[in-house]
Amino acid sequence: MEKTAKKAMPLTVKILIGLLVGVVVGLIMNVAGLVDIANNWIKPFGTLFLNLIKMIIVPLVFGSLVMGACGLGDIKKVGRIGGKTIVYFLCTTAFAVIIGLVIGKLFNVGAGMTLPADAVYEGKEATGFVDTLLNIIPTNPFKALVEGNMLQVIAFALFVGVGIAVVGEKAENFKKGMEGFTEVMYAIIGGVMKLAPYAVFCLIIPVVASQGASVLGPLAMLIVAVYVACILHAVLTYSTTVKFLGKMSPIKFFKLAAPASIFAFTTASSSATLPFSLECSKSMGVSPDVRSFVLPLGATINMDGTAAFQGICALFVAAVYGIDLTLGQMVTIILSATLASIGTAGVPGAGTVMLGMVLTTVGLPLDAVAIIMGVERILDMARTSVNVTGDMACAVVVAQSEHELDEKYVTMDVEA
């Protein structure tokens, strides 16, 4: 009688174990006063992993989008899928801001807190919405690739992909070369992803060792409010869209999305999590054309969690200064946060820069952002996880609308 092969531990479980063990070790190091060791000796291993991910992000996004665009073949289909994706993200982002404002009001964030006299925050100038639209088209696409300007990389990749589709047979050799290039990128990232559980362990320890448990006291309500808003948005908005528009069980969706969501929680980077999102979408049955188009685009323009965070933080800042926001100001926050999400980079901390822009639109001072930055990393983890989950939800919805959501598209086993 043959012995049953031992089933490998799912990647989700491995990442979760790395996260939990890292939290415990981080708390111990915080109590023991070993923060320097955590930052100087453990964090570099996590940083090395992130560098490997960053190394592959631009070529992976470029290659996958080129193949996605030319794979769609029909220019009208490219425009149709792109339109559906952008509309979906703008709608869910608006819902996220509303949820953030409601939760912020219910939790009364910022109540009883006053701004420290030494709190200083120098806000960076955020790019305006019109400028963001104009800057999407690169004047030098190679410079955009070198600098990692994702919006411009996406635009250039779409033009190249559509160009391949239009030229047809004459571009067949170039298409095969791009296909081979993209497969090489997938192979590299597949090997790098196996290190994820260990990277999560090394990345979470310095965060917990530095923040500890006591420092969270004064900002506990803000942190809880952001996490509740993010969870509610994922459960309500994504469950609804996935079930009724994507025709998929929400439970199945969240289970299959877990590896990417957990990794995003740890790294606080939508861009760094893109390889995981692509793999998880395969397990959901999203067609190669749709997932290679929607997910890189989502990693750049979908910022639902960040939008919810901005709504809550606007109320927090207003409370710190004793300012009552009017209904008109709240509507302005919803609009500005929704539009600002398009220009927010998928990297750790980018949401804080955009928060400065949102606060400015309703006349709130930026000084209180210094307080929020004390727990920026902890808040960033939750909102990035929601962003990434939203990317995959959009991929499911768009694939279903295009009749390209089917198990036949699952091209490889994904540990979930």
Buried (B, 14 or more C-beta within 10 A) or exposed (E): EEEEEEEEEBBBBBBBBBBEBBBEBBBEBBEEEBBEBBBEEBBEBBBEBBEBBBEBBBBBBBBBBBBBBBBBBEEEBBEBBBEBBBEBBBEBBBBBBBBBBBBBBEBEBBEEBEBEEEBEBEBEEBBBBEEBBEBBEBEEBEEBBEEBBBBBBBBBBBBBBBBBBEEEEEBEEBBEEBBEBBEBBBEBBEEBBEBBBBBBBBBBBBBBBBBBEEEBEEBEBBBBBBBBBBBBBBEEBBBBBBBEBBEBEBEEBBBBBBBBBBBBBBBBBBBBBBBBBBBBBBBBBBBBBBBBBBBBBBBBBBBBBBBBBBBBBBBBBBBBEEBEBEEEBBBBBBBBBBBBBBBBBBBBEBBBBBBBBBBBBBEBBBBBBBBBBBBBBBBBBBBBBBBBBBBBBBBBBBBBBBEBBEEEBBEEEBBB
